[in-house]
């Protein structure tokens, strides 16, 4: 059934299970960047990510939340960008 849905990431490449992807969301000055590993496609065409990293920002300043983030999230494939951990900055 998932074959009837768009399974391409934001760059137009097919989403691959086992690869790392990220996405960002913003609302009222708060931003959240999530990175995870694609685990599966749902029946509705979403991708389930096993979350490996989350960063939160408030008006451009990074902050730590006092409550945990979800271990898995489901998101539309076209919202995802591939993440290359080899070129990732550690700062």
C-alpha positions as CSV (number, residue, x, y, z in Angstrom):
1,X,0.0,0.0,0.0
2,X,2.9,2.4,0.7
3,X,3.9,2.2,-2.9
4,X,1.0,4.5,-3.8
5,X,2.6,7.3,-1.7
6,X,5.5,9.5,-2.4
7,X,8.6,7.8,-0.9
8,X,11.1,10.4,-1.9
9,X,13.0,12.7,0.5
10,X,13.1,16.5,0.2
11,X,15.8,16.2,-2.4
12,X,13.8,13.8,-4.6
13,X,15.8,10.7,-3.7
14,X,14.1,7.4,-2.5
15,X,14.0,7.1,1.3
16,X,16.2,4.1,2.2
17,X,15.4,2.0,5.3
18,X,18.5,2.0,7.6
19,X,19.8,5.4,6.4
20,X,19.9,8.6,8.6
21,X,17.6,11.5,7.9
22,X,16.7,14.7,9.7
23,X,14.0,17.4,9.7
24,X,13.3,20.7,11.4
25,X,10.1,22.3,12.6
26,X,9.3,25.7,13.9
27,X,6.4,27.4,15.8
28,X,6.2,30.7,17.6
29,X,9.9,31.2,18.1
30,X,10.6,27.6,19.0
31,X,12.6,25.3,16.7
32,X,13.4,21.6,16.9
33,X,15.8,19.6,14.7
34,X,15.4,15.9,14.8
35,X,17.8,13.2,13.4
36,X,17.1,9.5,13.2
37,X,17.4,6.3,11.3
38,X,14.6,5.3,8.9
39,X,13.0,2.0,10.2
40,X,9.9,1.4,8.1
41,X,7.1,2.9,6.0
42,X,3.7,3.0,7.6
43,X,0.4,2.0,5.9
44,X,-0.3,5.8,5.4
45,X,3.1,6.4,3.7
46,X,4.9,8.0,6.6
47,X,8.4,7.0,7.5
48,X,9.1,5.8,11.1
49,X,12.4,7.2,12.4
50,X,14.3,5.9,15.4
51,X,15.4,9.2,16.9
52,X,19.1,9.5,17.6
53,X,19.5,13.2,18.2
54,X,17.2,16.2,19.0
55,X,18.1,19.8,19.4
56,X,15.8,22.5,20.6
57,X,16.1,26.3,20.0
58,X,14.2,29.3,21.4
59,X,14.5,32.4,19.3
60,X,17.8,31.1,17.9
61,X,19.4,30.0,21.2
62,X,19.8,26.3,21.9
63,X,18.4,25.1,25.2
64,X,17.9,21.8,27.0
65,X,14.4,20.5,27.7
66,X,13.5,19.0,31.1
67,X,11.2,16.4,29.5
68,X,12.3,13.6,27.1
69,X,11.6,13.5,23.4
70,X,9.9,10.6,21.7
71,X,12.1,7.5,20.8
72,X,10.4,7.2,17.4
73,X,8.5,9.6,15.2
74,X,6.5,9.2,12.0
75,X,6.9,11.9,9.3
76,X,6.1,12.3,5.6
77,X,9.1,11.4,3.5
78,X,9.2,14.7,1.6
79,X,10.0,16.5,4.9
80,X,13.2,14.5,5.4
81,X,16.8,15.4,4.4
82,X,19.6,12.8,4.3
83,X,22.2,13.2,7.0
84,X,25.8,12.3,6.4
85,X,27.3,11.7,9.8
86,X,30.8,11.4,8.3
87,X,30.8,15.2,7.5
88,X,29.1,16.2,10.8
89,X,30.6,18.9,12.9
90,X,31.2,17.9,16.5
91,X,31.2,21.5,17.8
